[in-house]
Amino acid sequence: MPGTIEKTAEEITATEMMKRDGETYMAVGLFIVALAIPVLIGTLWAWEDRRNAAIVNLGCGTVLGLIGFFGTYYGWKLFKRAKSQAS
């Protein structure tokens, strides 16, 4: 079991919280990127049949991908900052 589960709320440091938050942001960001990939693939698939819907899907997939990318990047930066403060 991770050590943070066994600690009480008073024993958890700000660095541990920042590290945990960074890991959470990375996981959520990667999940959103994983959702964006099928949307973009489906957009390419349906481009010839329904162009208006494909343009909307392209915009949605791009926005999802950007949100996921920046969430992952922010989480990675938080995680690295927490690791450097812990050292």
VENRAMO-V243611 format. One record per pair of residues at least 12 apart in sequence whose ideal C-beta (glycine too) atoms are under 8 Angstrom apart, sorted by the first residue. I is the first residue (numbers start at 1). J is the second residue. Records with the same first field share a line. If there is no record, write none. Layout:
BEGIN
I=J, J
END
This chain:
BEGIN
4=16, 20
15=82, 85, 86
16=82
18=78, 79, 81, 82, 85
19=78, 79, 82, 83, 86
21=75, 78
22=75, 76, 77, 78, 79, 80, 81, 82
23=75, 79
24=75
25=71, 72, 74, 75, 78
26=71, 72, 75, 76, 79
27=75
28=71, 75
29=67, 68, 69, 70, 71, 72, 73, 74, 75
30=68, 72
31=68
32=64, 65, 67, 68, 71
33=64, 65, 68, 69, 72
34=68
35=64, 68
36=61, 62, 64, 65, 68
37=65
39=57, 60, 61, 64
40=57, 58, 61, 62, 65
42=57
43=57, 58, 61
END
